[in-house]
Amino acid sequence: MYSYVIIDDEELIRKGTVKKLEILKEQVQCIGEAANGKSGIELIEQLHPDFVILDMQMPEMDGMELLPYLAEHYPDLQLIVISGYRDFDYIKQAISSNALEYLLKP
């Protein structure tokens, strides 16, 4: 079974994403949630997930800061970005940090 952490400042988005992935509960499990990048890093250090689902716009540490940090410190960690922004700089940062996917929400 694969485990993941979701990092998004919107609780409703976190809960909705976890709920949508419940159909895959035999294959994937959410092991933690964080509302910003700093808290997300702490969870990753403690829980060692297989992949991370993250937002770009968050307080304290946003996705633009978090993505390169994760790429450098956790190069084998798989990253999926879910964002409400089509901003090319965000997409470029996700690509340069080896994110698997950049999905638009809602």
N, C-alpha and C positions, 0 to 999 in steps of 0.2 A: 504494500500500500504506500502511496505517495502522500506526503504531508505538505501543507502550505500555510503561509501567513499572509493576511491581507492588511494592507496599509492604506487607509483612506480616512480623511477627516470627517466624512459624512457617514454617520452611523447607519443611516438607512441604506446607503449604497453597500456598506460592508455586509449588513444583514441580508440584503437582497442577493448579493453575489454568493454568499455562503448557501443561501436557500436554493439558488439556481444550480449549484454544484452538488446538492444533496442527491440528485439522481445518480451520481457517480460515487456514492458513499462506499462502495466496495473497493474502489480504486484510489480515491483521494479523500483526505480529511483535513479540515481547517483546525490547526493547533494553536492559533493565536490571532488577535486583532490589535491593531494600533491606529491611533488617530493622527500620527505624524511620523516623519522619518526618523527622528531621534528615538522615539519609543519603538519604532519598527526595528532599528538596529539592535536594541536591547533584546527584543524578542528573538531575532535571528541568532544572536550570540547564545541565548539560553536554550532555544528549542531546535536549532539546526534543521529547518525545513528543507524539502526538496526543491520547492519553488516559491516565489513571492508574486503576489498580485498587488500592484501599487498604483496610486493616483499621482498626478503631476502637481496639482495645486493643493498644498497643505501648509499649515502653520509650522513654525519652528524650523523644520527642514523639509523642503519640498522635493519633488521628484527630480528636478534639475541638479540638486546637490546629492540626493540619495543614489541615483543611478550610477554615477561614476564611482562613488564610494563602494557600492556593492560589487561593481565590476572589478575594482582593484582588490578588495579584501576577500571577496567570495567569488572568484572567477568561475567556479563550477555551478553556482546557484543560478537556476533558471528564473528569468524575469518576464512578467507579463504586465504591460502598462494598460490601465483602463482610465481614459481621460475624457472630459467633456470639451477638450480644446483641440482644434485642428492646427494649432500653431506649428509651423515648420521647425522652429528651434526645438520644440519639445520632441517632435518625431525624430529629428536628427540626433538629439541626445540619447533617445531610446535605442536607435540603431547603433550608435557608436559605443553604447554600453552592452551591446549584444542581447538586447531584449528579444525574446521570441516573437512577441506580437505587440502591436499598438492598437488597441480597440477603442472605439469611440462610445461614450455613454450618453444618454441612457440607452 
